[in-house]
Amino acid sequence: MLLAEELLLLALDDKSGRVNVSQIDRGLAGAVLLELALLGRVRVAEKRENVRAGRLVLVPGPPLAHPVLAEGLAVLEGREGRKPEHVIDKLAKSLRDRLADGLVQAGVLRRERHKVLGLFPTHRLPAQDVSHEATVRERISSALAGAAPDERTAALIALLAALKAVTTVFEVADKRAARRRAKEIAEGQWAATAVRKAVEAVYAATAAATAAATSAAATGG
């Protein structure tokens, strides 16, 4: 299962099918970017390269089998050399719907139709099969409790930390300690240098986009 699919499962309330995480679409886009980094198909440029340091560099390779990753890579192909924060919104376009469609087809979620105020149609995505999400939660809970995370678990925790959602999707006795541990993992040495730089860039980009959107919403309100 993709990192973005796992993040979406964590963000959805299993019973109501509602998303509990603010700015989840930017988080999902960050997850796709991280998945491509883990696969070695995108990295962040370092100093003394043809591309400016901190910008995205695509790495040639075979076609990607998963359509979400293939579409994400296609989005990046026209934006090589840009900062990660400048591609997040492009990657996020229609991403949640595509991920949800795949999870519904796989029998992990089911789609329910509702009407807001009895007039406006909307869809909710309650859980159909919680087994995979339970495994993901177990991995993350173990890491938050002090265990060393693997790359994918650490990447998910970094995304949750960037979205300020660790204690939203996990019930913990000490919220401050959980947030501190999540930040430690996000900034840790658990991955190879290229992947770690991508995680740092995506963490910063997602956190910045989330903060900006939250500030704009507060100002507008």
C-alpha angles and dihedrals in degrees: 000000000000122000088240091054091050091048091051091051090052091049095050123083104236095220105036097032091223125137112248099187124085115228091012091154091064089047091053090051090051089051091055090050091050092048090054089050092051088051090052094243098116133026140170117257120243129209120296095028129123088251117061116260114270094026126117121265123190120220118212118242145133122305114283115244099211110079094216091056092042091052091046091053090049089055090052094047090074092044106048111145094034127119115261092244089059094060101042096088092046091052090047095059109119088338097127092053093050092049091047091050091055093048091048091050089050091053094244094113134021126213120232126186120224137166124231111225086354091287116066117067118228137166130232128195113212119178121272099175117018098180097101094044089050090056092049091049091050091053093049095044090052091051092047088052091056108276119133109258126221119236097269095046091048091049091053091049090050090053093048090049092051089051091047086234105121094105092037094063097030127056107220133171094226111036095181092053091048092052091047092050091048090053091049090054092046090053096038134114097247097121140049115276096260093050093043091054089050091050091050091049094047091045090053094043094048093044091048094048091047093049092047093049092047091050092048091050091050092049092047091049 
